[in-house]
Every structure is written in C-alpha cells, then in structure tokens.
Amino acid sequence: MRIAVIGGLDRAARELEEVARAAGHELDTHTGVIAGKATSTSLRALVIWSDLVLVLTDVNSHNAVRLARQVARAHHRPLRILRRLGPSHLAAYLQAMLAERPLLRVAA
C-alpha cells in the first residue's frame, strides 16, 4: 500500500519510511508547506499517488490540510487527520488496519 504523510517534522520522515517499509508498504512525505505552484502540485500528485493519506495538523499549514482533503475527496482516497504521528503510532495504526482488512498486505 502507498501511504502519504502530509505535514509533521522533517526529521521523523526517515523513521516513518522505515516502519512502513518493514510492514511491506511504501511511504512518502510532504512537509505541508505550500509556498508556490510547485509545492501545491507536488502535494496534489502525492495524494493522487497514495492509497492512504495521513494529514498531520500539529505542524502543517491550513491550506495544505484543505488542499489534501479536497484532492483526496475528488480522487476517492481514504484520508485520516491526526494531530501528530510517530514511528510507534504508525506501526500500531498499520497493524490495526491489517487486522481489520488482511487484503492490505503488499507483496514484497
């Protein structure tokens, strides 16, 4: 499964990617900063690419949250809004999703 994390701290991105990879998923991040057309275009592309979008509100711009919600709704992508997300939270979330829907396993 392809997971997008929008917002949050840059320093946590590598740890989140490692947790997702260990669970057989692919994760990409966006800082949530929308300063120009290129950054908003990359956010749109990331949401469209993803099978699951996690939007973090603790460190994020209001416009990034709004844009991610609009694009996810338009392209029928599941979106979860979270205050913050650490590696242990992501691991627990992926484990809970797998328990609910075992077909989410990705072939390695």
Rosetta blueprint (number, residue, H / E / L):
1 M L
2 R E
3 I E
4 A E
5 V E
6 I E
7 G L
8 G L
9 L L
10 D H
11 R H
12 A H
13 A H
14 R H
15 E H
16 L H
17 E H
18 E H
19 V H
20 A H
21 R H
22 A H
23 A L
24 G L
25 H L
26 E E
27 L E
28 D E
29 T E
30 H E
31 T L
32 G L
33 V L
34 I L
35 A L
36 G L
37 K H
38 A H
39 T H
40 S H
41 T H
42 S H
43 L H
44 R H
45 A H
46 L H
47 V H
48 I H
49 W H
50 S L
51 D L
52 L E
53 V E
54 L E
55 V E
56 L E
57 T L
58 D L
59 V L
60 N L
61 S L
62 H H
63 N H
64 A H
65 V H
66 R H
67 L H
68 A H
69 R H
70 Q H
71 V H
72 A H
73 R H
74 A H
75 H L
76 H L
77 R L
78 P L
79 L E
80 R E
81 I E
82 L E
83 R L
84 R L
85 L L
86 G L
87 P H
88 S H
89 H H
90 L H
91 A H
92 A H
93 Y H
94 L H
95 Q H
96 A H
97 M H
98 L H
99 A H
100 E H
101 R L
102 P H
103 L H
104 L H
105 R L
106 V L
107 A L
108 A L
